Amino acid sequence: MTRMVLVAIGAAVGAVVGAPLGLFLGALFGGNFASGVEFWGLRGYEATGRLGLLLGAVLGALLGAAVARARGAGAQP
């Protein structure tokens, strides 16, 4: 596989893993500590859960791509 395909797969896997984790952690934080937060017309745990979903997907994709790139650099052709 080419290096770009490996990076794309790594980013996709990272986003799929990061999004639910971010959703859970965001909703947990919003329900307990940030009940007054408002985002996209939502308040409390719903707003922070959606923010966590977005941030988790982006950070997961970046981390997955970085790991795939590092693994691909040491692979044998």
PyMOL Python script that loads the backbone (N, CA, C, O; Angstrom):
from pymol import cmd

cmd.read_pdbstr("""\
ATOM      1  N   MET A   1       0.842  -1.184   0.000  1.00  0.00           N
ATOM      2  CA  MET A   1       0.000   0.000   0.000  1.00  0.00           C
ATOM      3  C   MET A   1       0.879   1.236   0.000  1.00  0.00           C
ATOM      4  O   MET A   1       1.969   1.246   0.571  1.00  0.00           O
ATOM      5  N   THR A   2       0.394   2.253  -0.636  1.00  0.00           N
ATOM      6  CA  THR A   2       1.170   3.479  -0.631  1.00  0.00           C
ATOM      7  C   THR A   2       1.054   4.167   0.717  1.00  0.00           C
ATOM      8  O   THR A   2       0.154   3.895   1.513  1.00  0.00           O
ATOM      9  N   ARG A   3       1.983   5.054   0.938  1.00  0.00           N
ATOM     10  CA  ARG A   3       2.034   5.737   2.228  1.00  0.00           C
ATOM     11  C   ARG A   3       0.789   6.600   2.468  1.00  0.00           C
ATOM     12  O   ARG A   3       0.278   6.660   3.586  1.00  0.00           O
ATOM     13  N   MET A   4       0.310   7.261   1.423  1.00  0.00           N
ATOM     14  CA  MET A   4      -0.875   8.118   1.578  1.00  0.00           C
ATOM     15  C   MET A   4      -2.123   7.311   1.937  1.00  0.00           C
ATOM     16  O   MET A   4      -2.965   7.776   2.707  1.00  0.00           O
ATOM     17  N   VAL A   5      -2.241   6.121   1.388  1.00  0.00           N
ATOM     18  CA  VAL A   5      -3.389   5.264   1.723  1.00  0.00           C
ATOM     19  C   VAL A   5      -3.312   4.861   3.187  1.00  0.00           C
ATOM     20  O   VAL A   5      -4.328   4.861   3.882  1.00  0.00           O
ATOM     21  N   LEU A   6      -2.119   4.517   3.664  1.00  0.00           N
ATOM     22  CA  LEU A   6      -1.970   4.157   5.075  1.00  0.00           C
ATOM     23  C   LEU A   6      -2.301   5.327   5.994  1.00  0.00           C
ATOM     24  O   LEU A   6      -2.930   5.140   7.036  1.00  0.00           O
ATOM     25  N   VAL A   7      -1.886   6.515   5.620  1.00  0.00           N
ATOM     26  CA  VAL A   7      -2.187   7.698   6.429  1.00  0.00           C
ATOM     27  C   VAL A   7      -3.690   7.969   6.426  1.00  0.00           C
ATOM     28  O   VAL A   7      -4.257   8.316   7.463  1.00  0.00           O
ATOM     29  N   ALA A   8      -4.340   7.814   5.271  1.00  0.00           N
ATOM     30  CA  ALA A   8      -5.789   8.030   5.198  1.00  0.00           C
ATOM     31  C   ALA A   8      -6.547   7.005   6.039  1.00  0.00           C
ATOM     32  O   ALA A   8      -7.504   7.351   6.732  1.00  0.00           O
ATOM     33  N   ILE A   9      -6.119   5.748   5.979  1.00  0.00           N
ATOM     34  CA  ILE A   9      -6.762   4.717   6.801  1.00  0.00           C
ATOM     35  C   ILE A   9      -6.532   4.997   8.278  1.00  0.00           C
ATOM     36  O   ILE A   9      -7.442   4.842   9.091  1.00  0.00           O
ATOM     37  N   GLY A  10      -5.318   5.410   8.626  1.00  0.00           N
ATOM     38  CA  GLY A  10      -5.028   5.751  10.025  1.00  0.00           C
ATOM     39  C   GLY A  10      -5.874   6.902  10.518  1.00  0.00           C
ATOM     40  O   GLY A  10      -6.358   6.881  11.649  1.00  0.00           O
ATOM     41  N   ALA A  11      -6.058   7.916   9.671  1.00  0.00           N
ATOM     42  CA  ALA A  11      -6.890   9.062  10.048  1.00  0.00           C
ATOM     43  C   ALA A  11      -8.349   8.653  10.217  1.00  0.00           C
ATOM     44  O   ALA A  11      -9.016   9.106  11.147  1.00  0.00           O
ATOM     45  N   ALA A  12      -8.846   7.802   9.327  1.00  0.00           N
ATOM     46  CA  ALA A  12     -10.240   7.352   9.422  1.00  0.00           C
ATOM     47  C   ALA A  12     -10.467   6.531  10.685  1.00  0.00           C
ATOM     48  O   ALA A  12     -11.461   6.722  11.386  1.00  0.00           O
ATOM     49  N   VAL A  13      -9.551   5.622  10.973  1.00  0.00           N
ATOM     50  CA  VAL A  13      -9.682   4.800  12.187  1.00  0.00           C
ATOM     51  C   VAL A  13      -9.586   5.677  13.430  1.00  0.00           C
ATOM     52  O   VAL A  13     -10.338   5.488  14.386  1.00  0.00           O
ATOM     53  N   GLY A  14      -8.666   6.631  13.417  1.00  0.00           N
ATOM     54  CA  GLY A  14      -8.536   7.541  14.558  1.00  0.00           C
ATOM     55  C   GLY A  14      -9.784   8.366  14.786  1.00  0.00           C
ATOM     56  O   GLY A  14     -10.187   8.582  15.929  1.00  0.00           O
ATOM     57  N   ALA A  15     -10.405   8.832  13.702  1.00  0.00           N
ATOM     58  CA  ALA A  15     -11.632   9.619  13.833  1.00  0.00           C
ATOM     59  C   ALA A  15     -12.787   8.770  14.356  1.00  0.00           C
ATOM     60  O   ALA A  15     -13.583   9.229  15.176  1.00  0.00           O
ATOM     61  N   VAL A  16     -12.873   7.533  13.877  1.00  0.00           N
ATOM     62  CA  VAL A  16     -13.953   6.642  14.328  1.00  0.00           C
ATOM     63  C   VAL A  16     -13.790   6.294  15.810  1.00  0.00           C
ATOM     64  O   VAL A  16     -14.783   6.151  16.523  1.00  0.00           O
ATOM     65  N   VAL A  17     -12.573   6.161  16.268  1.00  0.00           N
ATOM     66  CA  VAL A  17     -12.337   5.853  17.680  1.00  0.00           C
ATOM     67  C   VAL A  17     -12.457   7.117  18.535  1.00  0.00           C
ATOM     68  O   VAL A  17     -12.992   7.067  19.642  1.00  0.00           O
ATOM     69  N   GLY A  18     -11.965   8.243  18.027  1.00  0.00           N
ATOM     70  CA  GLY A  18     -11.949   9.480  18.807  1.00  0.00           C
ATOM     71  C   GLY A  18     -13.311  10.127  18.969  1.00  0.00           C
ATOM     72  O   GLY A  18     -13.577  10.735  20.006  1.00  0.00           O
ATOM     73  N   ALA A  19     -14.177  10.015  17.978  1.00  0.00           N
ATOM     74  CA  ALA A  19     -15.476  10.683  18.031  1.00  0.00           C
ATOM     75  C   ALA A  19     -16.359  10.179  19.185  1.00  0.00           C
ATOM     76  O   ALA A  19     -16.859  11.004  19.951  1.00  0.00           O
ATOM     77  N   PRO A  20     -16.573   8.867  19.342  1.00  0.00           N
ATOM     78  CA  PRO A  20     -17.406   8.435  20.470  1.00  0.00           C
ATOM     79  C   PRO A  20     -16.762   8.713  21.827  1.00  0.00           C
ATOM     80  O   PRO A  20     -17.448   9.004  22.807  1.00  0.00           O
ATOM     81  N   LEU A  21     -15.429   8.618  21.866  1.00  0.00           N
ATOM     82  CA  LEU A  21     -14.736   8.920  23.123  1.00  0.00           C
ATOM     83  C   LEU A  21     -14.921  10.394  23.483  1.00  0.00           C
ATOM     84  O   LEU A  21     -15.180  10.729  24.639  1.00  0.00           O
ATOM     85  N   GLY A  22     -14.787  11.274  22.483  1.00  0.00           N
ATOM     86  CA  GLY A  22     -15.009  12.702  22.718  1.00  0.00           C
ATOM     87  C   GLY A  22     -16.442  13.011  23.099  1.00  0.00           C
ATOM     88  O   GLY A  22     -16.691  13.856  23.958  1.00  0.00           O
ATOM     89  N   LEU A  23     -17.386  12.330  22.465  1.00  0.00           N
ATOM     90  CA  LEU A  23     -18.798  12.515  22.796  1.00  0.00           C
ATOM     91  C   LEU A  23     -19.061  12.148  24.248  1.00  0.00           C
ATOM     92  O   LEU A  23     -19.708  12.896  24.981  1.00  0.00           O
ATOM     93  N   PHE A  24     -18.562  11.002  24.652  1.00  0.00           N
ATOM     94  CA  PHE A  24     -18.775  10.545  26.026  1.00  0.00           C
ATOM     95  C   PHE A  24     -18.135  11.493  27.035  1.00  0.00           C
ATOM     96  O   PHE A  24     -18.774  11.903  28.004  1.00  0.00           O
ATOM     97  N   LEU A  25     -16.865  11.840  26.802  1.00  0.00           N
ATOM     98  CA  LEU A  25     -16.172  12.715  27.752  1.00  0.00           C
ATOM     99  C   LEU A  25     -16.775  14.119  27.768  1.00  0.00           C
ATOM    100  O   LEU A  25     -16.871  14.740  28.827  1.00  0.00           O
ATOM    101  N   GLY A  26     -17.186  14.625  26.594  1.00  0.00           N
ATOM    102  CA  GLY A  26     -17.817  15.943  26.547  1.00  0.00           C
ATOM    103  C   GLY A  26     -19.148  15.974  27.271  1.00  0.00           C
ATOM    104  O   GLY A  26     -19.436  16.921  28.003  1.00  0.00           O
ATOM    105  N   ALA A  27     -19.959  14.948  27.075  1.00  0.00           N
ATOM    106  CA  ALA A  27     -21.257  14.891  27.763  1.00  0.00           C
ATOM    107  C   ALA A  27     -21.063  14.717  29.264  1.00  0.00           C
ATOM    108  O   ALA A  27     -21.803  15.293  30.061  1.00  0.00           O
ATOM    109  N   LEU A  28     -20.084  13.935  29.644  1.00  0.00           N
ATOM    110  CA  LEU A  28     -19.794  13.742  31.063  1.00  0.00           C
ATOM    111  C   LEU A  28     -19.363  15.049  31.705  1.00  0.00           C
ATOM    112  O   LEU A  28     -19.827  15.394  32.792  1.00  0.00           O
ATOM    113  N   PHE A  29     -18.481  15.774  31.041  1.00  0.00           N
ATOM    114  CA  PHE A  29     -18.025  17.068  31.557  1.00  0.00           C
ATOM    115  C   PHE A  29     -19.173  18.072  31.606  1.00  0.00           C
ATOM    116  O   PHE A  29     -19.352  18.761  32.610  1.00  0.00           O
ATOM    117  N   GLY A  30     -19.949  18.157  30.531  1.00  0.00           N
ATOM    118  CA  GLY A  30     -21.035  19.126  30.471  1.00  0.00           C
ATOM    119  C   GLY A  30     -22.142  18.854  31.471  1.00  0.00           C
ATOM    120  O   GLY A  30     -22.734  19.787  32.013  1.00  0.00           O
ATOM    121  N   GLY A  31     -22.424  17.592  31.717  1.00  0.00           N
ATOM    122  CA  GLY A  31     -23.476  17.249  32.663  1.00  0.00           C
ATOM    123  C   GLY A  31     -23.111  17.559  34.097  1.00  0.00           C
ATOM    124  O   GLY A  31     -23.984  17.822  34.925  1.00  0.00           O
ATOM    125  N   ASN A  32     -21.814  17.528  34.396  1.00  0.00           N
ATOM    126  CA  ASN A  32     -21.380  17.740  35.768  1.00  0.00           C
ATOM    127  C   ASN A  32     -20.846  19.133  36.058  1.00  0.00           C
ATOM    128  O   ASN A  32     -21.033  19.650  37.160  1.00  0.00           O
ATOM    129  N   PHE A  33     -20.182  19.747  35.084  1.00  0.00           N
ATOM    130  CA  PHE A  33     -19.475  20.993  35.381  1.00  0.00           C
ATOM    131  C   PHE A  33     -19.867  22.173  34.502  1.00  0.00           C
ATOM    132  O   PHE A  33     -19.651  23.314  34.911  1.00  0.00           O
ATOM    133  N   ALA A  34     -20.423  21.963  33.337  1.00  0.00           N
ATOM    134  CA  ALA A  34     -20.666  23.056  32.402  1.00  0.00           C
ATOM    135  C   ALA A  34     -22.118  23.079  31.941  1.00  0.00           C
ATOM    136  O   ALA A  34     -22.400  23.033  30.744  1.00  0.00           O
ATOM    137  N   SER A  35     -23.013  23.147  32.878  1.00  0.00           N
ATOM    138  CA  SER A  35     -24.436  23.102  32.519  1.00  0.00           C
ATOM    139  C   SER A  35     -24.909  24.392  31.857  1.00  0.00           C
ATOM    140  O   SER A  35     -25.981  24.404  31.253  1.00  0.00           O
ATOM    141  N   GLY A  36     -24.147  25.470  31.950  1.00  0.00           N
ATOM    142  CA  GLY A  36     -24.558  26.733  31.350  1.00  0.00           C
ATOM    143  C   GLY A  36     -23.992  26.971  29.963  1.00  0.00           C
ATOM    144  O   GLY A  36     -24.261  28.013  29.366  1.00  0.00           O
ATOM    145  N   VAL A  37     -23.222  26.042  29.435  1.00  0.00           N
ATOM    146  CA  VAL A  37     -22.612  26.217  28.115  1.00  0.00           C
ATOM    147  C   VAL A  37     -23.686  26.112  27.038  1.00  0.00           C
ATOM    148  O   VAL A  37     -24.571  25.260  27.110  1.00  0.00           O
ATOM    149  N   GLU A  38     -23.597  26.988  26.040  1.00  0.00           N
ATOM    150  CA  GLU A  38     -24.555  26.962  24.940  1.00  0.00           C
ATOM    151  C   GLU A  38     -23.797  26.886  23.624  1.00  0.00           C
ATOM    152  O   GLU A  38     -22.862  27.655  23.399  1.00  0.00           O
ATOM    153  N   PHE A  39     -24.197  25.952  22.743  1.00  0.00           N
ATOM    154  CA  PHE A  39     -23.532  25.737  21.461  1.00  0.00           C
ATOM    155  C   PHE A  39     -24.552  25.188  20.491  1.00  0.00           C
ATOM    156  O   PHE A  39     -25.209  24.188  20.782  1.00  0.00           O
ATOM    157  N   TRP A  40     -24.699  25.839  19.319  1.00  0.00           N
ATOM    158  CA  TRP A  40     -25.645  25.438  18.278  1.00  0.00           C
ATOM    159  C   TRP A  40     -27.075  25.308  18.811  1.00  0.00           C
ATOM    160  O   TRP A  40     -27.824  24.436  18.372  1.00  0.00           O
ATOM    161  N   GLY A  41     -27.444  26.153  19.731  1.00  0.00           N
ATOM    162  CA  GLY A  41     -28.794  26.122  20.267  1.00  0.00           C
ATOM    163  C   GLY A  41     -29.020  25.053  21.326  1.00  0.00           C
ATOM    164  O   GLY A  41     -30.145  24.881  21.796  1.00  0.00           O
ATOM    165  N   LEU A  42     -27.989  24.344  21.705  1.00  0.00           N
ATOM    166  CA  LEU A  42     -28.091  23.309  22.735  1.00  0.00           C
ATOM    167  C   LEU A  42     -27.422  23.808  24.006  1.00  0.00           C
ATOM    168  O   LEU A  42     -26.557  24.683  23.966  1.00  0.00           O
ATOM    169  N   ARG A  43     -27.832  23.245  25.122  1.00  0.00           N
ATOM    170  CA  ARG A  43     -27.265  23.669  26.404  1.00  0.00           C
ATOM    171  C   ARG A  43     -26.783  22.463  27.191  1.00  0.00           C
ATOM    172  O   ARG A  43     -27.274  21.348  27.017  1.00  0.00           O
ATOM    173  N   GLY A  44     -25.817  22.709  28.056  1.00  0.00           N
ATOM    174  CA  GLY A  44     -25.360  21.701  28.998  1.00  0.00           C
ATOM    175  C   GLY A  44     -24.658  20.529  28.354  1.00  0.00           C
ATOM    176  O   GLY A  44     -23.805  20.694  27.482  1.00  0.00           O
ATOM    177  N   TYR A  45     -25.035  19.329  28.800  1.00  0.00           N
ATOM    178  CA  TYR A  45     -24.344  18.124  28.343  1.00  0.00           C
ATOM    179  C   TYR A  45     -24.523  17.873  26.857  1.00  0.00           C
ATOM    180  O   TYR A  45     -23.657  17.270  26.224  1.00  0.00           O
ATOM    181  N   GLU A  46     -25.653  18.335  26.281  1.00  0.00           N
ATOM    182  CA  GLU A  46     -25.858  18.157  24.843  1.00  0.00           C
ATOM    183  C   GLU A  46     -24.867  19.004  24.044  1.00  0.00           C
ATOM    184  O   GLU A  46     -24.320  18.545  23.041  1.00  0.00           O
ATOM    185  N   ALA A  47     -24.640  20.231  24.486  1.00  0.00           N
ATOM    186  CA  ALA A  47     -23.714  21.119  23.782  1.00  0.00           C
ATOM    187  C   ALA A  47     -22.277  20.636  23.923  1.00  0.00           C
ATOM    188  O   ALA A  47     -21.552  20.563  22.931  1.00  0.00           O
ATOM    189  N   THR A  48     -21.859  20.311  25.122  1.00  0.00           N
ATOM    190  CA  THR A  48     -20.478  19.874  25.311  1.00  0.00           C
ATOM    191  C   THR A  48     -20.247  18.483  24.724  1.00  0.00           C
ATOM    192  O   THR A  48     -19.130  18.161  24.319  1.00  0.00           O
ATOM    193  N   GLY A  49     -21.280  17.667  24.674  1.00  0.00           N
ATOM    194  CA  GLY A  49     -21.156  16.376  24.010  1.00  0.00           C
ATOM    195  C   GLY A  49     -20.900  16.535  22.524  1.00  0.00           C
ATOM    196  O   GLY A  49     -20.074  15.825  21.951  1.00  0.00           O
ATOM    197  N   ARG A  50     -21.606  17.467  21.902  1.00  0.00           N
ATOM    198  CA  ARG A  50     -21.392  17.707  20.467  1.00  0.00           C
ATOM    199  C   ARG A  50     -20.018  18.322  20.215  1.00  0.00           C
ATOM    200  O   ARG A  50     -19.349  17.969  19.244  1.00  0.00           O
ATOM    201  N   LEU A  51     -19.599  19.234  21.078  1.00  0.00           N
ATOM    202  CA  LEU A  51     -18.245  19.776  20.962  1.00  0.00           C
ATOM    203  C   LEU A  51     -17.198  18.678  21.135  1.00  0.00           C
ATOM    204  O   LEU A  51     -16.216  18.624  20.394  1.00  0.00           O
ATOM    205  N   GLY A  52     -17.412  17.814  22.106  1.00  0.00           N
ATOM    206  CA  GLY A  52     -16.495  16.702  22.323  1.00  0.00           C
ATOM    207  C   GLY A  52     -16.446  15.763  21.139  1.00  0.00           C
ATOM    208  O   GLY A  52     -15.380  15.251  20.799  1.00  0.00           O
ATOM    209  N   LEU A  53     -17.587  15.526  20.504  1.00  0.00           N
ATOM    210  CA  LEU A  53     -17.634  14.688  19.307  1.00  0.00           C
ATOM    211  C   LEU A  53     -16.769  15.276  18.197  1.00  0.00           C
ATOM    212  O   LEU A  53     -15.979  14.565  17.576  1.00  0.00           O
ATOM    213  N   LEU A  54     -16.919  16.565  17.952  1.00  0.00           N
ATOM    214  CA  LEU A  54     -16.140  17.220  16.907  1.00  0.00           C
ATOM    215  C   LEU A  54     -14.651  17.220  17.236  1.00  0.00           C
ATOM    216  O   LEU A  54     -13.825  16.868  16.394  1.00  0.00           O
ATOM    217  N   LEU A  55     -14.312  17.612  18.454  1.00  0.00           N
ATOM    218  CA  LEU A  55     -12.911  17.644  18.850  1.00  0.00           C
ATOM    219  C   LEU A  55     -12.302  16.248  18.884  1.00  0.00           C
ATOM    220  O   LEU A  55     -11.152  16.066  18.482  1.00  0.00           O
ATOM    221  N   GLY A  56     -13.045  15.278  19.350  1.00  0.00           N
ATOM    222  CA  GLY A  56     -12.546  13.909  19.385  1.00  0.00           C
ATOM    223  C   GLY A  56     -12.283  13.359  18.003  1.00  0.00           C
ATOM    224  O   GLY A  56     -11.295  12.655  17.794  1.00  0.00           O
ATOM    225  N   ALA A  57     -13.154  13.670  17.053  1.00  0.00           N
ATOM    226  CA  ALA A  57     -12.956  13.200  15.677  1.00  0.00           C
ATOM    227  C   ALA A  57     -11.736  13.851  15.045  1.00  0.00           C
ATOM    228  O   ALA A  57     -10.944  13.180  14.384  1.00  0.00           O
ATOM    229  N   VAL A  58     -11.581  15.158  15.248  1.00  0.00           N
ATOM    230  CA  VAL A  58     -10.438  15.867  14.661  1.00  0.00           C
ATOM    231  C   VAL A  58      -9.131  15.405  15.301  1.00  0.00           C
ATOM    232  O   VAL A  58      -8.177  15.079  14.595  1.00  0.00           O
ATOM    233  N   LEU A  59      -9.084  15.375  16.623  1.00  0.00           N
ATOM    234  CA  LEU A  59      -7.856  14.957  17.299  1.00  0.00           C
ATOM    235  C   LEU A  59      -7.545  13.489  17.035  1.00  0.00           C
ATOM    236  O   LEU A  59      -6.381  13.118  16.882  1.00  0.00           O
ATOM    237  N   GLY A  60      -8.571  12.658  16.981  1.00  0.00           N
ATOM    238  CA  GLY A  60      -8.357  11.253  16.666  1.00  0.00           C
ATOM    239  C   GLY A  60      -7.810  11.053  15.264  1.00  0.00           C
ATOM    240  O   GLY A  60      -6.934  10.216  15.046  1.00  0.00           O
ATOM    241  N   ALA A  61      -8.330  11.826  14.309  1.00  0.00           N
ATOM    242  CA  ALA A  61      -7.831  11.739  12.934  1.00  0.00           C
ATOM    243  C   ALA A  61      -6.382  12.189  12.844  1.00  0.00           C
ATOM    244  O   ALA A  61      -5.573  11.557  12.165  1.00  0.00           O
ATOM    245  N   LEU A  62      -6.053  13.273  13.522  1.00  0.00           N
ATOM    246  CA  LEU A  62      -4.663  13.750  13.518  1.00  0.00           C
ATOM    247  C   LEU A  62      -3.730  12.740  14.164  1.00  0.00           C
ATOM    248  O   LEU A  62      -2.648  12.466  13.643  1.00  0.00           O
ATOM    249  N   LEU A  63      -4.138  12.196  15.280  1.00  0.00           N
ATOM    250  CA  LEU A  63      -3.305  11.212  15.972  1.00  0.00           C
ATOM    251  C   LEU A  63      -3.180   9.929  15.156  1.00  0.00           C
ATOM    252  O   LEU A  63      -2.093   9.359  15.068  1.00  0.00           O
ATOM    253  N   GLY A  64      -4.266   9.473  14.567  1.00  0.00           N
ATOM    254  CA  GLY A  64      -4.229   8.271  13.734  1.00  0.00           C
ATOM    255  C   GLY A  64      -3.341   8.447  12.521  1.00  0.00           C
ATOM    256  O   GLY A  64      -2.605   7.531  12.154  1.00  0.00           O
ATOM    257  N   ALA A  65      -3.399   9.619  11.891  1.00  0.00           N
ATOM    258  CA  ALA A  65      -2.547   9.889  10.734  1.00  0.00           C
ATOM    259  C   ALA A  65      -1.079   9.949  11.147  1.00  0.00           C
ATOM    260  O   ALA A  65      -0.209   9.456  10.429  1.00  0.00           O
ATOM    261  N   ALA A  66      -0.804  10.554  12.304  1.00  0.00           N
ATOM    262  CA  ALA A  66       0.584  10.627  12.772  1.00  0.00           C
ATOM    263  C   ALA A  66       1.150   9.247  13.099  1.00  0.00           C
ATOM    264  O   ALA A  66       2.302   8.950  12.781  1.00  0.00           O
ATOM    265  N   VAL A  67       0.346   8.419  13.728  1.00  0.00           N
ATOM    266  CA  VAL A  67       0.798   7.057  14.040  1.00  0.00           C
ATOM    267  C   VAL A  67       1.014   6.260  12.769  1.00  0.00           C
ATOM    268  O   VAL A  67       2.002   5.533  12.655  1.00  0.00           O
ATOM    269  N   ALA A  68       0.106   6.383  11.814  1.00  0.00           N
ATOM    270  CA  ALA A  68       0.252   5.649  10.543  1.00  0.00           C
ATOM    271  C   ALA A  68       1.484   6.135   9.778  1.00  0.00           C
ATOM    272  O   ALA A  68       2.190   5.338   9.161  1.00  0.00           O
ATOM    273  N   ARG A  69       1.734   7.421   9.821  1.00  0.00           N
ATOM    274  CA  ARG A  69       2.903   7.957   9.129  1.00  0.00           C
ATOM    275  C   ARG A  69       4.187   7.465   9.793  1.00  0.00           C
ATOM    276  O   ARG A  69       5.146   7.120   9.103  1.00  0.00           O
ATOM    277  N   ALA A  70       4.214   7.431  11.122  1.00  0.00           N
ATOM    278  CA  ALA A  70       5.401   6.952  11.829  1.00  0.00           C
ATOM    279  C   ALA A  70       5.615   5.454  11.584  1.00  0.00           C
ATOM    280  O   ALA A  70       6.752   5.015  11.410  1.00  0.00           O
ATOM    281  N   ARG A  71       4.552   4.684  11.568  1.00  0.00           N
ATOM    282  CA  ARG A  71       4.671   3.240  11.295  1.00  0.00           C
ATOM    283  C   ARG A  71       5.080   2.982   9.857  1.00  0.00           C
ATOM    284  O   ARG A  71       5.863   2.073   9.580  1.00  0.00           O
ATOM    285  N   GLY A  72       4.547   3.784   8.940  1.00  0.00           N
ATOM    286  CA  GLY A  72       4.865   3.616   7.531  1.00  0.00           C
ATOM    287  C   GLY A  72       6.304   3.978   7.195  1.00  0.00           C
ATOM    288  O   GLY A  72       6.877   3.443   6.246  1.00  0.00           O
ATOM    289  N   ALA A  73       6.894   4.893   7.977  1.00  0.00           N
ATOM    290  CA  ALA A  73       8.262   5.314   7.707  1.00  0.00           C
ATOM    291  C   ALA A  73       9.260   4.189   7.993  1.00  0.00           C
ATOM    292  O   ALA A  73      10.301   4.095   7.343  1.00  0.00           O
ATOM    293  N   GLY A  74       8.939   3.346   8.960  1.00  0.00           N
ATOM    294  CA  GLY A  74       9.853   2.269   9.308  1.00  0.00           C
ATOM    295  C   GLY A  74       9.561   0.961   8.600  1.00  0.00           C
ATOM    296  O   GLY A  74      10.256  -0.028   8.831  1.00  0.00           O
ATOM    297  N   ALA A  75       8.546   0.930   7.740  1.00  0.00           N
ATOM    298  CA  ALA A  75       8.148  -0.313   7.067  1.00  0.00           C
ATOM    299  C   ALA A  75       9.097  -0.636   5.912  1.00  0.00           C
ATOM    300  O   ALA A  75       9.697   0.258   5.314  1.00  0.00           O
ATOM    301  N   GLN A  76       9.217  -1.891   5.619  1.00  0.00           N
ATOM    302  CA  GLN A  76      10.025  -2.359   4.493  1.00  0.00           C
ATOM    303  C   GLN A  76       9.220  -2.224   3.207  1.00  0.00           C
ATOM    304  O   GLN A  76       8.022  -2.508   3.216  1.00  0.00           O
ATOM    305  N   PRO A  77       9.831  -1.800   2.095  1.00  0.00           N
ATOM    306  CA  PRO A  77       9.078  -1.674   0.845  1.00  0.00           C
ATOM    307  C   PRO A  77       8.738  -3.002   0.232  1.00  0.00           C
ATOM    308  O   PRO A  77       8.106  -3.050  -0.823  1.00  0.00           O
TER     309      PRO A  77
END
""", "prot")
cmd.dss("prot")
cmd.show_as("cartoon", "prot")
cmd.util.cbc("prot")
cmd.orient("prot")
